[in-house]
Amino acid sequence: MKLIHLTDTHLTTPGRTLYGIDPLARLNAAVAHIAQQHADAEICVITGDLTHWGEPAAYVSLREVLQRLPMPVLPLIGNHDSRAAFCAAFPDVPRDASGFVQLTHDTSAGRLILLDTVLGDAAPGRKSAGYFDAGRIDWLRQQLDAAQQDGVAVFLFMHHPPFGVGIPAFDDINLVAADALEFGALLRGYRHIRHLFFGHIHRPISGSWHGIPFSTLPATAHQSGLDFLADTDLFTHEAPGYGVVLIQPEQVTVHISDFLYNGPLFDPASERL
């Protein structure tokens, strides 16, 4: 099964640039590339920060662009998003009983579980950080139990990672420590979670956590500098990307597509000693 992973599109009002780039032009280019190269993908998931300021016009642009993809699209929200504005623009995206943008989706490779890690409307806290309170933990436990009972593999998607990645500017605004501990304790009790996908960091990173493989990607918008010393983030114009995920019973492979590359291509057969 082929799955497309997009993250951190950061759309603004059409025509407005962000950190010297046009996020909408970037997303248009990514969608055109996906439609040309990966029309056979079964599903596309976007892991949050769909917009930069949560503007209704930005969600309208997002919806219009995503309609050009030849496969279904499952969007999640991130800390830059407005849950209310998103739900108004995407009323068909399921929410849980508490109004969080959380859902499951069955594919030919297993069950996707999409999580809402954005601060609740009535909860105090840091807006940029991630949250996963007791109610959301209970919802996830129910979904993991149901998947285990159904005998299907699980693939988790969320915006904030539930752990540090070694970059101080982000480790302070990932899932808050108390929620991350509860989240990790829950996941350790299950053996059918095959991969964890997240966004938020704007960098290609992979590894494992509690034995669960994970990966994240460059944004389609701006990138974050790879700086292990600075305590504030600096954004860069490094190449954007999207993920091409190939899922087999014995393997999960994540490729990153540099969709804006327009440099030369060389045929090795043309080189002679």
C-alpha positions in Angstrom: 0.0 0.0 0.0 1.3 3.5 -0.9 0.5 6.4 1.5 1.4 10.1 1.0 2.4 12.0 4.1 2.2 15.9 3.9 2.9 18.2 6.8 3.0 21.8 7.9 1.6 23.5 4.9 1.1 26.8 6.8 -1.2 28.5 4.3 -2.0 32.2 4.7 -4.5 34.4 2.9 -3.8 33.8 -0.8 -1.1 36.0 -2.2 0.6 36.6 1.2 4.1 35.3 1.7 5.5 33.8 4.8 9.2 34.0 5.7 10.0 34.9 2.1 8.0 32.1 0.4 4.5 31.5 -0.9 3.1 28.6 1.1 0.2 28.2 -1.4 2.5 28.0 -4.4 4.5 25.4 -2.5 1.5 23.3 -1.8 0.2 23.6 -5.4 3.5 22.3 -6.6 3.5 19.4 -4.2 -0.1 18.4 -5.2 0.8 18.6 -8.9 3.8 16.4 -8.3 1.8 13.9 -6.2 -0.9 13.7 -8.8 1.7 13.1 -11.6 3.9 10.6 -9.7 1.7 8.9 -7.1 -1.8 8.7 -8.4 -1.8 5.1 -7.3 -1.5 6.1 -3.6 -4.4 4.8 -1.5 -4.6 7.7 1.0 -2.9 11.1 1.8 -2.6 12.3 5.4 -1.6 15.8 6.5 -0.3 16.1 10.0 -1.2 19.6 11.0 -0.3 23.3 10.8 -2.5 23.4 7.8 -2.6 27.2 8.1 -0.3 29.7 9.8 -2.9 32.0 11.4 -6.0 29.9 11.2 -7.7 32.3 8.7 -10.9 31.1 7.1 -9.7 32.1 3.7 -6.6 29.9 4.1 -8.8 26.9 4.8 -10.8 27.6 1.7 -7.6 27.6 -0.4 -6.5 24.4 1.3 -9.8 22.7 0.5 -9.6 23.8 -3.2 -6.0 22.6 -3.7 -6.6 19.2 -2.0 -9.6 18.5 -4.3 -7.0 18.1 -7.1 -5.5 15.0 -5.5 -6.6 11.7 -7.0 -6.8 10.0 -3.6 -8.8 10.7 -0.4 -7.1 13.2 2.0 -7.2 13.0 5.8 -6.2 16.4 7.4 -5.2 16.9 11.1 -4.8 20.2 12.9 -1.7 21.6 14.5 -0.9 24.4 17.0 -1.1 27.1 14.3 -4.6 26.0 13.3 -8.0 27.2 14.5 -10.1 24.1 15.3 -13.4 26.1 14.8 -12.3 27.5 11.4 -11.0 24.1 10.3 -14.2 22.4 11.2 -16.3 25.1 9.4 -14.2 24.5 6.2 -14.0 20.7 6.5 -17.3 19.7 8.1 -17.0 16.1 6.8 -13.8 15.4 8.7 -14.9 13.3 11.8 -14.5 14.5 15.4 -14.7 12.6 18.6 -17.5 13.1 21.2 -15.5 15.9 22.8 -15.1 17.8 19.5 -11.5 16.9 18.9 -10.4 16.2 15.4 -9.7 12.5 15.9 -10.6 9.6 13.7 -9.8 6.2 12.4 -9.6 5.1 8.8 -9.2 1.5 7.6 -6.8 0.9 4.7 -5.6 -2.2 2.9 -2.5 -2.2 5.2 -4.2 -1.6 8.5 -6.0 1.1 10.6 -4.9 4.7 10.6 -5.5 6.5 13.9 -5.3 10.3 13.6 -4.9 12.2 16.9 -5.6 15.8 17.9 -2.8 17.2 20.0 -3.9 20.8 20.0 -4.8 22.7 23.2 -8.4 22.3 24.2 -10.6 25.5 23.9 -11.1 25.8 27.6 -7.6 24.7 28.8 -4.8 27.0 29.9 -1.3 26.4 28.7 1.2 27.2 26.0 -0.4 27.5 22.6 2.5 26.1 20.7 3.0 23.0 22.8 1.0 19.8 22.3 -1.6 18.3 24.7 -3.2 14.9 25.1 -5.4 15.0 28.1 -7.2 12.1 29.9 -10.2 12.2 27.7 -8.1 11.8 24.6 -6.1 9.1 26.2 -9.3 7.2 26.9 -10.4 7.6 23.3 -7.1 6.3 22.0 -7.2 3.4 24.4 -10.6 2.4 23.0 -9.3 2.6 19.4 -6.2 0.6 20.2 -8.3 -2.1 21.9 -10.7 -2.2 19.0 -7.9 -2.6 16.5 -6.3 -5.3 18.6 -9.6 -7.2 18.8 -10.1 -6.8 15.1 -6.5 -8.2 14.5 -5.4 -5.2 12.4 -2.1 -3.3 12.5 -2.2 0.4 13.6 -0.5 3.4 12.2 -0.6 6.6 14.3 -0.6 10.1 13.0 -0.3 13.3 15.1 1.1 16.8 14.9 3.3 17.1 18.0 5.8 14.4 18.8 5.4 12.9 22.2 9.2 13.0 22.9 12.2 15.3 22.4 14.2 15.2 19.2 17.4 16.9 20.5 16.6 20.3 19.1 16.0 22.6 22.1 13.7 25.1 20.3 11.3 22.3 19.6 11.7 20.0 22.6 10.2 22.8 24.7 7.0 22.8 22.6 6.4 19.2 21.8 3.8 17.2 23.8 3.9 18.5 27.3 5.8 16.3 29.8 2.8 15.0 31.8 0.7 14.1 28.7 3.8 12.6 27.0 4.3 10.3 30.0 0.7 9.1 29.9 0.8 8.7 26.2 4.0 6.6 26.3 2.7 4.5 29.2 -0.4 3.7 27.1 1.4 2.8 23.9 3.8 0.5 25.7 0.9 -1.9 26.4 0.3 -2.6 22.7 2.3 -4.6 20.1 0.3 -3.9 17.0 1.5 -0.3 16.4 3.7 -0.4 13.3 4.6 3.2 12.8 4.2 6.7 14.3 4.0 9.7 11.9 4.1 13.3 13.1 4.8 16.9 11.9 5.6 20.1 13.8 9.4 19.9 13.5 9.9 20.9 9.8 12.8 18.5 9.4 13.4 15.0 8.2 13.8 12.8 11.3 13.4 9.1 12.0 14.1 6.7 14.8 12.2 4.6 17.3 10.5 5.3 20.6 9.4 2.6 23.1 10.2 0.2 20.2 7.8 2.0 17.8 9.4 3.3 14.6 8.7 6.9 13.9 9.3 9.5 11.1 8.6 13.1 10.3 9.3 15.2 7.2 10.3 18.6 5.8 7.3 21.0 5.6 5.9 22.0 2.3 6.4 25.5 3.6 9.5 26.8 5.4 12.0 24.6 7.2 13.6 24.7 10.7 17.4 25.0 11.0 19.3 22.1 12.4 20.7 23.7 15.5 21.4 21.7 18.6 22.6 24.8 20.6 20.1 27.6 20.1 17.0 27.8 22.3 15.0 29.7 19.7 14.1 28.4 16.3 15.5 29.8 13.1 13.6 29.1 9.8 15.4 28.3 6.6 14.7 27.9 2.9 16.0 24.4 2.7 14.1 22.2 0.3 10.5 21.3 1.1 9.3 17.7 0.8 6.5 15.2 1.2 6.6 11.5 2.3 6.0 8.5 0.1 5.2 5.6 2.4 5.3 2.1 1.1 3.7 -0.4 3.5 4.2 -4.2 3.2 3.4 -6.9 5.7 7.0 -7.1 6.8 8.3 -3.6 6.1 7.5 0.1 6.2 9.6 2.3 3.9 9.4 6.1 4.0 10.8 8.1 1.1 11.1 11.9 1.1 10.3 13.6 -2.3 12.2 16.8 -3.1 9.4 17.9 -5.3 10.8 21.3 -6.3 14.2 19.9 -7.5 14.7 21.0 -11.1 18.4 20.4 -11.5 20.2 18.1 -14.0 19.6 14.3 -14.1 22.5 12.1 -15.2 22.3 8.7 -16.8 25.2 6.6 -15.3 25.4 4.6 -18.6 26.6 7.8 -20.3 29.8 7.8 -18.3 32.7 5.9 -19.8 36.2 5.3 -18.5 
